[in-house]
Amino acid sequence: MKKTIHLLVMIAVSLVLGTAFGFRAQDLPHRLSDHDLKELFGRMERDAERFRKSLHEDLEHAHWDDKRDRESMNKAAVEFEHATDRLKDHFHNGNARPADVQEVLDRGAEIDTFIVGRHLVPRARADWMTLRADLDQLASAYNITWSWPA
């Protein structure tokens, strides 16, 4: 009986405090389960690999006047891959943080600026848009407000 009363008091206090501070259940961020996050990481890894391959092929066949653009894109792709590897390792070790996700998004923004504005890499662009949707879901899972550069 005492446990029941104690539990009811705790629930009432939680509701009062939640209301006083403006928290409502629908305001809480949607958190993916660990299983769902593992699936998302697996999908991201597959989509990133497909993007990397199509980017390499598109860059090989593109006629670019500026070699620095090609080098910059390759560098951004490598840094993105390293950031996603770190995030995945931290996740599997149980210590992934929003800062890890933010780094992946920031590296992705560099690629996005390059890919979206160019018509020289059509297959890579399509693969990037698939990966970009994965990144949007990742940002949401970690409650990070994110928009891609215009």
SULBEL-V582558 format. One record per pair of residues at least 12 apart in sequence whose ideal C-beta (glycine too) atoms are under 10 Angstrom apart, sorted by the first residue. I is the first residue (numbers start at 1). GAP is how many residues later the second one is. D is the distance in Angstrom with one decimal. If there is no record, write none. Layout:
# SULBEL-V582558
I,GAP,D + I,GAP,D
This chain:
# SULBEL-V582558
28,115,9.0 + 29,111,7.9 + 29,112,8.4 + 29,113,8.3 + 29,114,3.8 + 29,115,9.4 + 30,110,6.8 + 30,111,7.5 + 30,113,8.3 + 31,109,9.7 + 31,110,6.8 + 31,111,8.8 + 31,112,8.0 + 32,105,8.1 + 32,106,9.1 + 32,108,8.5 + 32,109,4.5 + 32,110,9.1 + 33,108,9.8 + 34,57,8.7 + 34,60,9.3 + 36,101,9.4 + 36,105,7.8 + 37,54,6.7 + 37,59,8.4 + 37,100,9.8 + 37,101,8.5 + 37,104,6.4 + 37,105,9.3 + 38,50,9.7 + 38,53,8.0 + 38,54,8.7 + 40,51,9.8 + 40,94,6.6 + 40,95,9.8 + 40,97,6.1 + 40,98,6.3 + 40,101,7.0 + 41,43,8.4 + 41,46,7.9 + 41,47,5.4 + 41,50,6.4 + 41,51,8.6 + 41,55,9.5 + 41,93,9.1 + 41,97,8.4 + 42,46,9.4 + 43,87,9.1 + 43,88,9.1 + 43,90,9.7 + 43,91,5.8 + 43,94,8.9 + 44,40,6.6 + 44,43,9.1 + 44,44,8.3 + 44,60,8.8 + 44,86,9.9 + 44,87,6.8 + 44,90,4.6 + 44,91,7.5 + 44,93,8.9 + 44,94,7.1 + 45,36,9.9 + 45,39,7.5 + 45,40,9.2 + 45,43,7.3 + 45,86,10.0 + 45,89,9.5 + 46,84,9.6 + 46,85,9.4 + 46,88,9.4 + 47,80,7.0 + 47,81,9.0 + 47,82,9.9 + 47,83,5.2 + 47,84,4.3 + 47,85,9.2 + 47,86,8.6 + 47,87,5.6 + 47,88,9.4 + 48,29,9.1 + 48,32,7.6 + 48,33,6.8 + 48,36,6.3 + 48,37,9.8 + 48,60,9.7 + 48,79,8.9 + 48,80,9.6 + 48,82,9.8 + 48,83,5.7 + 48,86,8.3 + 48,87,9.7 + 49,32,9.3 + 49,78,9.5 + 49,82,9.7 + 50,73,9.4 + 50,74,9.4 + 50,76,9.7 + 50,77,5.1 + 50,78,9.7 + 50,80,7.7 + 50,81,8.0 + 51,26,8.1 + 51,29,9.2 + 51,30,9.9 + 51,60,8.5 + 51,64,9.0 + 51,72,9.3 + 51,73,6.3 + 51,74,9.4 + 51,75,9.1 + 51,76,4.1 + 51,77,5.4 + 51,78,9.4 + 51,79,7.6 + 51,80,5.1 + 51,81,9.4 + 52,25,6.3 + 52,26,9.3 + 52,28,9.1 + 52,29,7.1 + 52,72,8.8 + 52,75,8.6 + 52,79,9.6 + 53,70,9.2 + 53,71,8.8 + 53,74,8.2 + 54,67,7.8 + 54,68,9.0 + 54,69,4.3 + 54,70,4.4 + 54,71,8.7 + 54,72,7.7 + 54,73,4.7 + 54,74,8.5 + 55,18,7.3 + 55,19,8.4 + 55,22,6.2 + 55,56,8.6 + 55,59,9.7 + 55,60,8.1 + 55,66,6.4 + 55,68,8.4 + 55,69,4.0 + 55,70,9.1 + 55,72,7.6 + 55,73,7.8 + 56,18,8.5 + 56,21,8.7 + 56,68,8.4 + 57,64,9.1 + 57,66,7.0 + 57,67,7.8 + 58,15,9.9 + 58,57,9.7 + 58,60,9.6 + 58,62,7.1 + 58,63,3.9 + 58,64,7.0 + 58,65,5.7 + 58,66,4.5 + 58,67,8.3 + 58,69,9.4 + 59,14,6.8 + 59,15,7.4 + 59,18,9.5 + 59,61,8.4 + 59,62,6.8 + 59,65,7.7 + 61,59,9.1 + 61,60,9.2 + 61,62,9.7 + 62,56,8.7 + 62,57,9.9 + 62,58,4.5 + 62,59,6.5 + 62,60,9.8 + 62,62,9.5 + 63,57,8.0 + 64,54,9.5 + 64,56,6.9 + 64,57,10.0 + 69,45,7.7 + 69,49,8.6 + 69,51,9.2 + 70,50,9.9 + 72,38,8.4 + 72,42,7.2 + 73,37,8.8 + 73,38,7.4 + 73,41,5.2 + 73,42,8.1 + 73,45,9.1 + 73,48,8.4 + 73,51,9.2 + 75,35,8.8 + 76,31,6.8 + 76,32,9.0 + 76,33,9.4 + 76,34,4.3 + 76,35,5.1 + 76,36,9.5 + 76,37,8.8 + 76,38,6.5 + 76,39,9.5 + 77,30,8.9 + 77,33,9.0 + 77,34,6.4 + 77,37,9.2 + 77,38,9.9 + 77,47,9.6 + 78,29,9.5 + 79,24,9.2 + 79,27,9.4 + 79,28,5.2 + 79,29,10.0 + 79,31,7.4 + 79,32,9.1 + 80,23,9.5 + 80,24,7.2 + 80,25,9.9 + 80,26,9.3 + 80,27,4.1 + 80,28,6.0 + 80,29,9.6 + 80,30,7.4 + 80,31,5.8 + 80,51,9.3 + 80,55,9.8 + 81,23,10.0 + 81,26,8.6 + 82,21,9.4 + 82,22,9.8 + 82,25,8.1 + 83,17,7.8 + 83,18,9.4 + 83,19,9.5 + 83,20,4.8 + 83,21,4.7 + 83,22,8.9 + 83,23,7.9 + 83,24,4.6 + 83,25,8.4 + 84,16,9.4 + 84,17,10.0 + 84,19,9.2 + 84,20,5.5 + 84,23,8.0 + 84,24,8.8 + 84,47,9.7 + 84,51,9.4 + 84,54,9.5 + 85,19,9.8 + 86,14,6.3 + 86,17,7.4 + 86,18,8.3 + 87,12,9.7 + 87,13,4.4 + 87,14,6.4 + 87,15,9.8 + 87,16,7.4 + 87,17,5.4 + 87,51,8.4 + 87,55,9.8 + 88,12,9.2 + 88,16,9.5 + 96,46,8.1 + 97,45,8.5 + 98,41,9.3 + 98,44,4.9 + 98,45,7.3 + 98,46,5.9 + 99,43,9.6 + 99,45,9.8 + 100,42,8.6 + 101,34,8.9 + 101,37,5.9 + 101,38,6.6 + 101,40,8.1 + 101,41,4.5 + 101,42,9.5 + 101,43,5.9 + 101,45,9.1 + 102,37,8.6 + 102,40,8.4 + 102,42,6.3 + 102,44,8.6 + 104,31,6.9 + 104,34,7.1 + 104,35,9.0 + 104,38,9.9 + 105,30,6.1 + 105,31,9.2 + 105,33,7.7 + 105,34,6.0 + 105,37,9.4 + 105,39,6.9 + 105,41,5.7 + 105,43,9.0 + 106,40,9.8 + 107,28,9.8 + 108,20,8.8 + 108,23,7.8 + 108,24,7.0 + 108,26,9.7 + 108,27,5.3 + 108,28,9.9 + 108,30,9.5 + 108,31,9.7 + 108,38,9.4 + 108,40,8.3 + 109,23,9.9 + 109,26,9.4 + 109,37,8.9 + 109,38,9.6 + 109,39,6.6 + 109,40,5.5 + 110,39,9.1 + 111,13,9.5 + 111,17,6.6 + 111,20,8.7 + 111,21,8.8 + 111,24,10.0 + 112,16,7.2 + 112,17,9.4 + 112,19,9.8 + 112,20,6.6 + 112,23,9.0 + 112,36,5.3 + 112,37,6.3 + 113,35,8.7 + 113,36,5.4 + 113,37,9.3 + 114,14,9.3 + 115,12,9.3 + 115,13,4.7 + 115,14,8.5 + 115,16,9.9 + 115,17,8.8 + 116,12,7.9 + 116,13,8.5 + 116,16,8.9 + 116,32,7.7 + 116,33,8.4 + 116,34,9.2 + 117,32,9.7 + 117,33,9.9 + 132,16,7.0 + 135,13,8.9 + 136,12,8.5
